[in-house]
Amino acid sequence: MLNFLKNIFSTVIGILLSFLIIILIIAGVASISSQKSTSTKKLDEKHFLKIDLSKEVVERTSTNPFSSLDPMNIDASQQLSLKIILDNIEKAKTDENIVGIYINSPIVNAGMSKAEEIRNKLLEFKETKKPIVAYNEVYAMKSYYLSSVADRLYINPMGIIDHKGMSATVMFFKGLLEKLNIDLQIFRLGKFKSAIEPFTLEKMSDSNRKQLKLLLKSVNNNIIDSIASQRGISKIKIHKDANQLKLSSAEICLEENYVDGILYEDQVKDTLKMLLGKDKLKIISINKYSNVKTKKKEISRNKIAIVYANGGINSGKGDENSIGSITTSKAIEKARKDEKVKAIVLRINSGGGSALASDVIWRETVLAKNEKPLVVSFGDVAASGGYYIACAADKIFASPTSITGSIGVFGMIPNMNEFYKSNFGITFDTVKTNNSADMGIYRKLTSFEKQKIQQGIEDVYETFISRVSEGRDISTKQVDNIGQGRVWSGYDAKKIGLIDEFGGLEKAIESAAALAEIEEYRTISLPKQK
């Protein structure tokens, strides 16, 4: 009887698994077929290129066909690659069948630095004299920041601009840890290294509050400066309007010159038709425009390798969302040893991670720099280990809004003994050969063990500031002064020597080409995606 039931159970499981596999295959084929059916070789008619950044803008999109598959929704949103967006706007500048750009993005699902790179690219497009038209029912501030480049900026009759400034809120867990009887043993070096504060305090420390205020002020000022320059509104007025929550109706937005007209979407489309000079409106999305072919250019033998380092830094292998020391260092090594690669651009978007893994990658950047130009481009964040792997470069580019620095070290080891005992009645007993053989999470660290760990933290910090000192050609004392775990905006980072120039990925590529003394080149992306 038992065997019979086992056979029945195995059969049912087999049927369910087979059904699931069929569904996944159908979804994959449907996705591929859909992509093929929507592909376009060239545009035969005049179109507007639509910019909608509601989908997540990432450094690199995954090549795994199932990466964005939602079991509850086969048509799950895909991600947008920053470089593809920039390349498409560049392509549209000289495409005779793209008459203008239509920005319709109720939200901008991108970090501030990425949004700034796209906005700057739109400003370049504007120089072609092709019109840029923007419309939203409601503008979030980042959406308005992007749309403010438009020649004509419209809002729905019931719309508002959500303009209230910027804030940063930190959640603290000290009380929870106390209730659970978890003793978190902290080790750090850097008075501004605030990553551990949520576990040790109930509110921000004065040093963390100070650095966050400065960071927010710097980013907010950059946004306001950008809007003011395009809309002809004074910076003082924009600040004042935020404090008064003034932009609470479409009529006020128009009166105060934040928009050029109040229209419904169908009326905006009529405006686009008029600009198009046709009765039928043709709009093409960024994704579909990627498949539009331009005139073939001669493929240069010279290459510039873009090595993407995105996510937390760990030892071992990485993927699109993590930086593995093996994966990233091998990618840099591959670019270094390829004779056709004349320069390397390391694109970093990381808040840090393992100090050991960071040092492995740093070593490979030093080897690469000794053989060919190495330029670093910061994305939304390049902090802690993210800055560690950048500091040896010939040049570092960042946006004014890139979060930069955090030169500091910390570690946390929880003592879970009382947690298990008080909550579950679990106790531990140990046999060991040496004094610290059981050092870990099941007992409190001894004073000697704490001293050794703290010494290790201090050693890592000394190594960190020496790497930065050597790479940036400034004294270790100066690095220590601007370090201490403190984060800076890209704008302030330039003042103190942590970066060289403002600019995004494209500026970094241009600089790498100039350092390599090449005019014709093509870019390749590493690590290679499967």
Helices and strands as residue ranges (DSSP letters): H 2-38, E 47-51, E 57-58, E 80-81, H 82-94, E 98-103, H 112-126, E 132-136, E 139-140, H 141-147, E 152-155, E 161-162, H 174-179, E 183-189, G 194-196, H 197-200, H 206-231, H 235-243, H 250-255, E 261-262, H 265-276, E 283-285, H 286-289, E 303-310, E 312-314, E 322-324, H 325-337, E 341-350, H 355-369, E 374-383, H 385-388, E 395-398, E 403-405, E 409-415, H 417-424, H 447-472, H 476-482, E 487-489, H 490-495, E 501-502, H 505-516, E 522-526
